[in-house]
Amino acid sequence: MSENKKKIIVGITGASGAIYALHTVRALLVNGVEVHFVISDYGAYVIESETDFSLKNKSLIESFREKFGDAVLNGAIVKYSNRDLAASLSSGSFKTDGMVIVPCSMKTLAGVAQGIAGSLIERSADVTLKEGRKLVLVPRETPLNKIHLKNMLAASDAGAHILPAMPAFYQKPSTIEELADFIAGRILALFNIEAELFEPWQK
Ligand SMILES: Cc1cc2nc3c(=O)[nH]c(=O)nc-3n(C[C@H](O)[C@H](O)[C@H](O)COP(=O)(O)O)c2cc1C
């Protein structure tokens, strides 16, 4: 792995909107990021039920190359088991440029907000916050109950950025890929990566 690539942890959990995760990982890879990839069991289930992306084929980077083309080879992927709490990501001494959980289920949101750290995704988020690094949560549920809202506030108070899976329509999207790119672009912008994935609003 290259020393000068940005290192960003991507946690994928079992909320609807798997396409947001795929487009975020694609955009990070195209922009030369080393993606540290952790997916929950239900994250994998939802990717399989909502998309044609295969998590089982060959290597993961090869699956991204097959779906999105050679530009993803600008980056790199390291995959971890969500059960492996002894992985490097579990420790603050493993330096990263931050973490995004996309999409973020209400269960994982609760785990992050309450500091449960019971899976590698939750533990990595906990470490990201304690080390003062950037944590972006992309929650997806509707409607929201008071517990969801309180957990978002608690996570925000602890330093997380709440970036709901709530695309805008002012760019007149004609495909769901454009909607996914809008969210991916917003996520990358929080990591100071200008990927031009959507047209900024202009009057
Ligand atoms: C097809 C499907 C769609 C789901 N969509 C959502 C969702 O949009 N938001 C959510 O919070 N949970 C959703 N769930 C429920 C979560 O997957 C479930 O709470 C799970 O325990 C989350 O675990 P994880 O955060 O470890 O992935 C969905 C489950 C399935 C099977």
PDBQT file of the ligand as one rigid body, heavy atoms in Angstrom, charges set to zero:
ROOT
HETATM    1  C1  LIG A 301     -33.794  -5.453   2.950  1.00  0.00    +0.000 C 
HETATM    2  C2  LIG A 301     -33.573  -4.747   4.270  1.00  0.00    +0.000 A 
HETATM    3  C3  LIG A 301     -33.595  -3.364   4.315  1.00  0.00    +0.000 A 
HETATM    4  C4  LIG A 301     -33.386  -2.697   5.519  1.00  0.00    +0.000 A 
HETATM    5  N1  LIG A 301     -33.403  -1.324   5.523  1.00  0.00    +0.000 NA
HETATM    6  C5  LIG A 301     -33.118  -0.658   6.657  1.00  0.00    +0.000 A 
HETATM    7  C6  LIG A 301     -33.047   0.758   6.641  1.00  0.00    +0.000 A 
HETATM    8  O1  LIG A 301     -33.253   1.428   5.642  1.00  0.00    +0.000 OA
HETATM    9  N2  LIG A 301     -32.675   1.382   7.791  1.00  0.00    +0.000 N 
HETATM   10  C7  LIG A 301     -32.388   0.685   8.944  1.00  0.00    +0.000 A 
HETATM   11  O2  LIG A 301     -32.046   1.307   9.936  1.00  0.00    +0.000 OA
HETATM   12  N3  LIG A 301     -32.490  -0.669   8.985  1.00  0.00    +0.000 NA
HETATM   13  C8  LIG A 301     -32.827  -1.359   7.877  1.00  0.00    +0.000 A 
HETATM   14  N4  LIG A 301     -32.897  -2.728   7.887  1.00  0.00    +0.000 N 
HETATM   15  C9  LIG A 301     -32.708  -3.441   9.174  1.00  0.00    +0.000 C 
HETATM   16  C10 LIG A 301     -31.237  -3.659   9.496  1.00  0.00    +0.000 C 
HETATM   17  O3  LIG A 301     -30.610  -4.408   8.479  1.00  0.00    +0.000 OA
HETATM   18  C11 LIG A 301     -31.118  -4.399  10.839  1.00  0.00    +0.000 C 
HETATM   19  O4  LIG A 301     -31.520  -3.537  11.888  1.00  0.00    +0.000 OA
HETATM   20  C12 LIG A 301     -29.750  -4.921  11.119  1.00  0.00    +0.000 C 
HETATM   21  O5  LIG A 301     -29.730  -5.483  12.422  1.00  0.00    +0.000 OA
HETATM   22  C13 LIG A 301     -28.680  -3.854  10.997  1.00  0.00    +0.000 C 
HETATM   23  O6  LIG A 301     -27.448  -4.411  11.396  1.00  0.00    +0.000 OA
HETATM   24  P1  LIG A 301     -26.082  -3.719  10.969  1.00  0.00    +0.000 P 
HETATM   25  O7  LIG A 301     -26.165  -2.296  11.366  1.00  0.00    +0.000 OA
HETATM   26  O8  LIG A 301     -25.049  -4.478  11.748  1.00  0.00    +0.000 OA
HETATM   27  O9  LIG A 301     -25.939  -3.920   9.505  1.00  0.00    +0.000 OA
HETATM   28  C14 LIG A 301     -33.123  -3.426   6.701  1.00  0.00    +0.000 A 
HETATM   29  C15 LIG A 301     -33.089  -4.831   6.644  1.00  0.00    +0.000 A 
HETATM   30  C16 LIG A 301     -33.313  -5.474   5.452  1.00  0.00    +0.000 A 
HETATM   31  C17 LIG A 301     -33.268  -6.982   5.423  1.00  0.00    +0.000 C 
ENDROOT
TORSDOF 0
